[in-house]
């Protein structure tokens, strides 16, 4: 931030040295970087990111779309996109633990990944005989696991075959109350036919939940209503709930466009870029 914002002409104690507002935007991997900056560089009372616009952001490299999602698509280039994304992930991250980092997958600031970090890929065999030996050992372990599925540890396979212990994605409170982070407004978009639409929707959902929590925190004494309490809540409580939901939806906007929804050089893509530019301009004024 110090390299991007100008310094104040007169510095006073207790006031930040730099002044101004910044906005970030990006698409796909750039959308992940913009999201990461927006949710971490937003300290209250300090210069930081004031708005973020992202298109089809890849905000969770752990939970990539399944190949089956695109089984019915007509385009081969779209159908093999999940495989290409996994290949790209392997190129970008040397170890699995790297894409489990929230700074790489910013959706993980708001929830747990739901799976353990897989072990790093083993080194490739140095000869054809080593490769053949590896295949034979793996085939032996598979046969033994089929014969004795309840004893994976005795086969040296470890706890990874224990199907009874399935992890779940658990919500995380972000930002933490003690962090003094105030999330900026987001403009999120994706294509109705994009396999990244689910990630855009998930990002919108967790951001809105955080905005509601921030609103509750700024109105000390209010209680967030559960589903059961909503059924018996009076009109004033319901009005407060609707107002907070509307404010959260305004701060984290989601738009699903026809097709892939990318910021490309097509007429529709250029119109989407112009729309986002106007939105960012309004937030920076």
ROTORMI-855149 format. One record per residue (C-alpha): x, y, z; residue number from 1. Coordinates in Angstrom, 2 decimals, m for minus. Each point is the difference from the previous one (the first is absolute). Layout:
BEGIN
{c1: X&c2: Y&c3: Z&k: NUM}
...
This chain:
BEGIN
{c1: 0.00&c2: 0.00&c3: 0.00&k: 1}
{c1: 2.88&c2: 2.38&c3: 0.75&k: 2}
{c1: 1.20&c2: m0.37&c3: m3.60&k: 3}
{c1: m3.42&c2: 0.76&c3: m1.52&k: 4}
{c1: m1.49&c2: 2.77&c3: 2.13&k: 5}
{c1: 1.35&c2: 3.57&c3: 0.31&k: 6}
{c1: 1.28&c2: 1.37&c3: 3.28&k: 7}
{c1: m1.86&c2: 2.68&c3: 1.92&k: 8}
{c1: 1.40&c2: 3.48&c3: m0.49&k: 9}
{c1: m0.11&c2: 0.49&c3: 3.77&k: 10}
{c1: 0.51&c2: m2.94&c3: 2.33&k: 11}
{c1: m1.76&c2: 0.07&c3: 3.36&k: 12}
{c1: 0.36&c2: m2.54&c3: 2.83&k: 13}
{c1: m2.75&c2: m2.57&c3: 0.02&k: 14}
{c1: m0.80&c2: 0.39&c3: m3.69&k: 15}
{c1: 1.27&c2: m2.38&c3: m2.71&k: 16}
{c1: 2.98&c2: 1.22&c3: m1.97&k: 17}
{c1: m1.61&c2: m0.86&c3: m3.35&k: 18}
{c1: m3.39&c2: 1.11&c3: m1.25&k: 19}
{c1: m2.37&c2: m1.15&c3: m2.72&k: 20}
{c1: m2.15&c2: m2.90&c3: m1.15&k: 21}
{c1: 0.91&c2: m3.06&c3: m2.02&k: 22}
{c1: m2.14&c2: m2.42&c3: m1.98&k: 23}
{c1: 1.02&c2: m3.41&c3: m1.28&k: 24}
{c1: m1.46&c2: m2.08&c3: m2.80&k: 25}
{c1: 0.85&c2: m3.22&c3: m1.76&k: 26}
{c1: m1.24&c2: m3.04&c3: m1.83&k: 27}
{c1: 0.69&c2: m3.71&c3: 0.57&k: 28}
{c1: 3.41&c2: m0.17&c3: 1.77&k: 29}
{c1: 0.05&c2: 3.79&c3: 0.07&k: 30}
{c1: m3.39&c2: m0.14&c3: 1.71&k: 31}
{c1: 1.51&c2: m2.14&c3: 2.75&k: 32}
{c1: 2.84&c2: 2.49&c3: 0.49&k: 33}
{c1: m2.41&c2: 2.93&c3: 0.09&k: 34}
{c1: m2.21&c2: m1.81&c3: 2.53&k: 35}
{c1: 2.98&c2: m0.84&c3: 2.21&k: 36}
{c1: 1.13&c2: 3.64&c3: 0.04&k: 37}
{c1: m3.51&c2: 1.29&c3: 0.65&k: 38}
{c1: m0.65&c2: m2.21&c3: 3.04&k: 39}
{c1: 3.43&c2: 0.54&c3: 1.60&k: 40}
{c1: 0.93&c2: 3.62&c3: m0.87&k: 41}
{c1: m3.06&c2: 1.68&c3: 1.50&k: 42}
{c1: 0.98&c2: 1.13&c3: 3.50&k: 43}
{c1: m2.35&c2: 2.49&c3: 1.61&k: 44}
{c1: 1.44&c2: 3.51&c3: 0.15&k: 45}
{c1: 2.82&c2: m0.84&c3: m2.40&k: 46}
{c1: 0.33&c2: 0.41&c3: m3.77&k: 47}
{c1: m0.86&c2: m3.18&c3: m1.79&k: 48}
{c1: m2.25&c2: m1.67&c3: m2.53&k: 49}
{c1: m3.33&c2: 1.85&c3: m0.23&k: 50}
{c1: m1.67&c2: m2.18&c3: m2.64&k: 51}
{c1: 0.56&c2: m3.22&c3: m1.92&k: 52}
{c1: m1.40&c2: m1.27&c3: m3.29&k: 53}
{c1: 0.65&c2: m3.60&c3: m1.05&k: 54}
{c1: m1.15&c2: m2.13&c3: m2.90&k: 55}
{c1: m0.10&c2: m3.81&c3: 0.13&k: 56}
{c1: 2.55&c2: 0.02&c3: 2.85&k: 57}
{c1: 1.87&c2: m3.21&c3: 0.84&k: 58}
{c1: m0.24&c2: 0.51&c3: 3.75&k: 59}
{c1: 0.30&c2: m3.67&c3: 1.01&k: 60}
{c1: 2.72&c2: m2.08&c3: m1.65&k: 61}
{c1: m0.80&c2: m2.88&c3: 2.36&k: 62}
{c1: m3.60&c2: m0.57&c3: m1.08&k: 63}
{c1: 0.30&c2: 0.10&c3: m3.78&k: 64}
{c1: m3.06&c2: m0.87&c3: m2.10&k: 65}
{c1: m0.55&c2: m3.64&c3: m0.85&k: 66}
{c1: 0.35&c2: m1.24&c3: m3.55&k: 67}
{c1: m3.61&c2: m1.25&c3: 0.20&k: 68}
{c1: m1.26&c2: 3.58&c3: 0.29&k: 69}
{c1: 0.73&c2: 0.59&c3: m3.66&k: 70}
{c1: m0.96&c2: m3.43&c3: m1.30&k: 71}
{c1: m2.95&c2: 1.41&c3: m1.92&k: 72}
{c1: 1.78&c2: 2.92&c3: m1.62&k: 73}
{c1: 0.46&c2: 0.15&c3: m3.75&k: 74}
{c1: 3.46&c2: 1.53&c3: m0.10&k: 75}
{c1: 2.98&c2: m2.28&c3: 0.56&k: 76}
{c1: 2.07&c2: 3.01&c3: 1.08&k: 77}
{c1: m2.51&c2: 0.68&c3: 2.79&k: 78}
{c1: m0.45&c2: m3.65&c3: 0.92&k: 79}
{c1: 3.68&c2: m0.53&c3: 0.75&k: 80}
{c1: 0.33&c2: 3.24&c3: 2.00&k: 81}
{c1: 0.06&c2: m1.74&c3: 3.42&k: 82}
{c1: 2.96&c2: m2.12&c3: m1.11&k: 83}
{c1: 1.77&c2: 3.07&c3: m1.32&k: 84}
{c1: m0.61&c2: 1.84&c3: 3.27&k: 85}
{c1: 1.54&c2: m2.87&c3: 1.97&k: 86}
{c1: 2.99&c2: 0.03&c3: m2.37&k: 87}
{c1: 0.31&c2: 3.75&c3: 0.51&k: 88}
{c1: m0.18&c2: m0.48&c3: 3.77&k: 89}
{c1: 2.86&c2: m2.49&c3: m0.16&k: 90}
{c1: 2.05&c2: 2.54&c3: m1.94&k: 91}
{c1: m0.74&c2: 2.93&c3: 2.33&k: 92}
{c1: 0.49&c2: m1.78&c3: 3.33&k: 93}
{c1: 3.03&c2: m2.13&c3: 0.78&k: 94}
{c1: m1.72&c2: m1.73&c3: 2.94&k: 95}
{c1: m3.68&c2: m0.65&c3: 0.82&k: 96}
{c1: 0.37&c2: 1.91&c3: 3.27&k: 97}
{c1: 0.65&c2: 3.15&c3: m2.05&k: 98}
{c1: m3.48&c2: 0.11&c3: m1.55&k: 99}
{c1: m1.54&c2: m0.82&c3: 3.39&k: 100}
{c1: 1.33&c2: 3.39&c3: 1.14&k: 101}
{c1: m2.85&c2: 2.57&c3: 0.22&k: 102}
{c1: 2.21&c2: 2.55&c3: m1.72&k: 103}
{c1: m0.12&c2: m2.27&c3: m3.07&k: 104}
{c1: m3.60&c2: m1.19&c3: 0.53&k: 105}
{c1: m1.64&c2: 2.98&c3: 1.77&k: 106}
{c1: m3.32&c2: m1.81&c3: 0.45&k: 107}
{c1: 1.83&c2: m1.97&c3: 2.71&k: 108}
{c1: 0.15&c2: 3.14&c3: 2.14&k: 109}
{c1: m3.74&c2: m0.53&c3: 0.50&k: 110}
{c1: m0.25&c2: m3.80&c3: 0.27&k: 111}
{c1: 2.14&c2: m3.09&c3: 0.42&k: 112}
{c1: 0.97&c2: m1.97&c3: m3.14&k: 113}
{c1: m1.87&c2: m3.12&c3: 1.12&k: 114}
{c1: 2.91&c2: m2.31&c3: m0.88&k: 115}
{c1: 3.49&c2: m0.64&c3: 1.29&k: 116}
{c1: 3.03&c2: 1.30&c3: m1.85&k: 117}
{c1: 1.06&c2: m2.87&c3: m2.28&k: 118}
{c1: 3.60&c2: m1.17&c3: 0.12&k: 119}
{c1: 2.41&c2: 1.45&c3: m2.50&k: 120}
{c1: 0.38&c2: m2.10&c3: m3.17&k: 121}
{c1: 2.66&c2: m2.63&c3: 0.39&k: 122}
{c1: 3.08&c2: 0.27&c3: m2.16&k: 123}
{c1: m0.17&c2: m1.66&c3: m3.39&k: 124}
{c1: 1.77&c2: m3.37&c3: m0.28&k: 125}
{c1: 3.46&c2: 0.25&c3: m1.46&k: 126}
{c1: m0.41&c2: m3.01&c3: m2.30&k: 127}
{c1: m2.59&c2: m2.20&c3: m1.69&k: 128}
{c1: 0.69&c2: m2.75&c3: 2.55&k: 129}
{c1: m0.77&c2: 2.41&c3: 2.85&k: 130}
{c1: m3.25&c2: 0.96&c3: m1.71&k: 131}
{c1: m0.98&c2: m3.66&c3: m0.46&k: 132}
{c1: 0.82&c2: m0.74&c3: 3.63&k: 133}
{c1: m2.11&c2: 2.95&c3: 1.12&k: 134}
{c1: m3.00&c2: m1.22&c3: m2.01&k: 135}
{c1: 0.36&c2: m3.50&c3: 1.45&k: 136}
{c1: 0.08&c2: 1.31&c3: 3.57&k: 137}
{c1: m3.04&c2: 2.20&c3: m0.57&k: 138}
{c1: m1.90&c2: m2.91&c3: m1.54&k: 139}
{c1: 0.91&c2: m2.22&c3: 2.95&k: 140}
{c1: m1.24&c2: 2.58&c3: 2.51&k: 141}
{c1: m3.26&c2: 0.43&c3: m1.91&k: 142}
{c1: m0.62&c2: m3.75&c3: 0.03&k: 143}
{c1: 0.79&c2: m0.26&c3: 3.70&k: 144}
{c1: m2.19&c2: 3.01&c3: 0.82&k: 145}
{c1: m2.90&c2: m1.66&c3: m1.82&k: 146}
{c1: 0.48&c2: m3.17&c3: 2.04&k: 147}
{c1: 0.41&c2: 1.82&c3: 3.33&k: 148}
{c1: m1.68&c2: 3.42&c3: m0.33&k: 149}
{c1: m0.25&c2: 0.45&c3: 3.78&k: 150}
{c1: 3.77&c2: m0.27&c3: 0.57&k: 151}
{c1: 1.65&c2: 2.66&c3: m2.20&k: 152}
{c1: 2.60&c2: 0.91&c3: 2.63&k: 153}
{c1: 1.36&c2: m3.60&c3: 0.14&k: 154}
{c1: 0.59&c2: 0.18&c3: m3.74&k: 155}
{c1: 2.09&c2: 3.11&c3: 0.32&k: 156}
{c1: m2.58&c2: 2.11&c3: m1.81&k: 157}
{c1: m0.63&c2: 2.38&c3: 2.88&k: 158}
{c1: m3.30&c2: 1.59&c3: 1.02&k: 159}
{c1: m0.70&c2: 1.46&c3: m3.45&k: 160}
{c1: m2.22&c2: m3.00&c3: m0.87&k: 161}
{c1: m2.26&c2: 0.51&c3: 3.01&k: 162}
{c1: m3.18&c2: 1.05&c3: m1.76&k: 163}
{c1: m1.92&c2: 0.43&c3: 3.26&k: 164}
{c1: 1.94&c2: 3.15&c3: 0.88&k: 165}
{c1: m1.30&c2: 2.51&c3: m2.55&k: 166}
{c1: 0.87&c2: 3.62&c3: 0.65&k: 167}
{c1: m2.52&c2: 2.76&c3: m0.57&k: 168}
{c1: 0.40&c2: 3.61&c3: m1.06&k: 169}
{c1: m0.43&c2: 2.09&c3: 3.14&k: 170}
{c1: m0.62&c2: 3.74&c3: 0.06&k: 171}
{c1: 2.64&c2: 2.29&c3: 1.44&k: 172}
{c1: m0.69&c2: 3.41&c3: 1.49&k: 173}
{c1: 1.80&c2: 2.43&c3: m2.26&k: 174}
{c1: 1.09&c2: 2.65&c3: 0.57&k: 175}
{c1: 0.80&c2: m0.75&c3: 3.66&k: 176}
{c1: m1.46&c2: 2.51&c3: 2.42&k: 177}
{c1: 3.45&c2: 1.03&c3: 1.23&k: 178}
{c1: 1.43&c2: 0.62&c3: m3.50&k: 179}
{c1: m1.56&c2: 3.45&c3: m0.71&k: 180}
{c1: m0.57&c2: m1.13&c3: m3.58&k: 181}
{c1: m3.01&c2: 1.51&c3: m1.78&k: 182}
{c1: m0.79&c2: m1.80&c3: m3.24&k: 183}
{c1: m0.49&c2: 2.26&c3: m3.04&k: 184}
{c1: m2.96&c2: m0.30&c3: m2.40&k: 185}
{c1: 0.31&c2: m2.68&c3: m2.68&k: 186}
{c1: m1.29&c2: m0.20&c3: m3.55&k: 187}
{c1: 0.08&c2: m3.70&c3: m0.94&k: 188}
{c1: m0.98&c2: m1.40&c3: m3.37&k: 189}
{c1: 0.11&c2: m3.32&c3: m1.81&k: 190}
{c1: m1.53&c2: m1.69&c3: m2.99&k: 191}
{c1: m3.11&c2: m2.15&c3: 0.25&k: 192}
{c1: 1.87&c2: m2.65&c3: m2.01&k: 193}
{c1: 3.29&c2: 0.37&c3: 1.88&k: 194}
{c1: 1.16&c2: m2.83&c3: 2.25&k: 195}
{c1: 1.36&c2: 2.72&c3: 2.30&k: 196}
{c1: m3.49&c2: 1.29&c3: 0.70&k: 197}
{c1: m0.19&c2: m2.06&c3: 3.21&k: 198}
{c1: 3.15&c2: 1.64&c3: 1.35&k: 199}
{c1: m1.38&c2: 3.47&c3: m0.78&k: 200}
{c1: m3.26&c2: m0.91&c3: 1.75&k: 201}
{c1: 1.84&c2: m1.42&c3: 3.04&k: 202}
{c1: 2.16&c2: 3.11&c3: 0.26&k: 203}
{c1: m3.09&c2: 2.22&c3: m0.12&k: 204}
{c1: m1.70&c2: m2.04&c3: 2.72&k: 205}
{c1: 2.89&c2: 0.12&c3: 2.50&k: 206}
{c1: 0.58&c2: 3.71&c3: m0.64&k: 207}
{c1: m3.66&c2: 0.78&c3: 0.68&k: 208}
{c1: 0.16&c2: m2.00&c3: 3.22&k: 209}
{c1: 3.05&c2: 1.99&c3: 1.07&k: 210}
{c1: m1.70&c2: 3.31&c3: m0.83&k: 211}
{c1: m2.99&c2: m1.02&c3: 2.13&k: 212}
{c1: 2.32&c2: m0.88&c3: 2.91&k: 213}
{c1: 1.76&c2: 3.34&c3: m0.38&k: 214}
{c1: m3.36&c2: 1.75&c3: 0.03&k: 215}
{c1: m0.97&c2: m1.85&c3: 3.16&k: 216}
{c1: 3.32&c2: 0.90&c3: 1.57&k: 217}
{c1: m0.57&c2: 3.69&c3: m0.72&k: 218}
{c1: m3.46&c2: m0.22&c3: 1.62&k: 219}
{c1: 0.88&c2: m1.29&c3: 3.44&k: 220}
{c1: m2.85&c2: m1.84&c3: 1.67&k: 221}
{c1: m1.63&c2: m1.34&c3: m3.15&k: 222}
{c1: m0.29&c2: m3.73&c3: m0.31&k: 223}
{c1: 0.27&c2: m1.88&c3: m3.29&k: 224}
{c1: m3.16&c2: m2.06&c3: m0.45&k: 225}
{c1: 0.03&c2: m3.72&c3: m0.68&k: 226}
{c1: m2.49&c2: m1.71&c3: m2.32&k: 227}
{c1: m2.15&c2: m1.09&c3: 2.97&k: 228}
{c1: 0.03&c2: 3.49&c3: 1.48&k: 229}
{c1: m1.04&c2: 1.52&c3: m3.32&k: 230}
{c1: m3.27&c2: m1.94&c3: 0.18&k: 231}
{c1: m0.95&c2: 1.71&c3: 3.28&k: 232}
{c1: 1.72&c2: 3.37&c3: m0.51&k: 233}
{c1: m2.02&c2: 3.18&c3: 0.14&k: 234}
{c1: m0.25&c2: 2.47&c3: m2.89&k: 235}
{c1: 2.79&c2: 2.28&c3: 1.26&k: 236}
{c1: 2.45&c2: m2.90&c3: 0.26&k: 237}
{c1: m0.93&c2: m1.21&c3: m3.48&k: 238}
{c1: 0.43&c2: 3.50&c3: m1.40&k: 239}
{c1: 3.49&c2: 0.20&c3: 1.50&k: 240}
{c1: 0.86&c2: m3.40&c3: m1.45&k: 241}
{c1: m1.24&c2: 0.94&c3: m3.48&k: 242}
{c1: 1.87&c2: 3.29&c3: 0.15&k: 243}
{c1: 3.27&c2: m1.68&c3: 0.91&k: 244}
{c1: m0.45&c2: m2.58&c3: m2.76&k: 245}
{c1: m0.70&c2: 2.75&c3: m2.52&k: 246}
{c1: 3.05&c2: 1.97&c3: 1.10&k: 247}
{c1: 2.19&c2: m3.11&c3: m0.19&k: 248}
{c1: m1.32&c2: m0.77&c3: m3.51&k: 249}
{c1: 0.84&c2: 3.55&c3: m1.05&k: 250}
{c1: 3.55&c2: m0.29&c3: 1.34&k: 251}
{c1: 0.60&c2: m3.41&c3: m1.62&k: 252}
{c1: m1.69&c2: 0.12&c3: m3.38&k: 253}
{c1: m0.18&c2: m3.05&c3: m2.25&k: 254}
{c1: m0.88&c2: 0.08&c3: m3.67&k: 255}
{c1: m0.27&c2: m3.10&c3: m2.20&k: 256}
{c1: 0.37&c2: 0.79&c3: m3.69&k: 257}
{c1: m0.87&c2: m2.09&c3: m3.02&k: 258}
{c1: 2.69&c2: m2.35&c3: m1.24&k: 259}
{c1: 3.38&c2: m0.02&c3: 1.73&k: 260}
{c1: m0.31&c2: 3.61&c3: 1.14&k: 261}
{c1: 3.68&c2: 0.86&c3: m0.54&k: 262}
{c1: 1.49&c2: 3.46&c3: m0.45&k: 263}
{c1: 1.01&c2: m0.81&c3: m3.57&k: 264}
{c1: 0.15&c2: 2.14&c3: m3.16&k: 265}
{c1: m3.52&c2: m0.91&c3: m1.11&k: 266}
{c1: m2.70&c2: 2.67&c3: 0.00&k: 267}
{c1: m1.59&c2: m1.52&c3: 3.10&k: 268}
{c1: 3.39&c2: m0.35&c3: 1.71&k: 269}
{c1: 0.87&c2: 3.64&c3: m0.63&k: 270}
{c1: m3.40&c2: 1.06&c3: 1.34&k: 271}
{c1: 0.67&c2: m1.99&c3: 3.19&k: 272}
{c1: 3.39&c2: 1.70&c3: 0.44&k: 273}
{c1: m1.57&c2: 3.43&c3: m0.47&k: 274}
{c1: m2.69&c2: m0.83&c3: 2.56&k: 275}
{c1: 2.61&c2: m1.09&c3: 2.56&k: 276}
{c1: 2.07&c2: 3.13&c3: m0.68&k: 277}
{c1: m3.02&c2: 2.19&c3: 0.78&k: 278}
{c1: m0.66&c2: m1.94&c3: 3.20&k: 279}
{c1: 3.62&c2: 0.41&c3: 1.15&k: 280}
{c1: m0.04&c2: 3.71&c3: m0.86&k: 281}
{c1: m3.08&c2: 0.50&c3: 2.21&k: 282}
{c1: 1.66&c2: m1.78&c3: 2.91&k: 283}
{c1: 3.17&c2: 2.09&c3: m0.28&k: 284}
{c1: m1.73&c2: 3.37&c3: m0.16&k: 285}
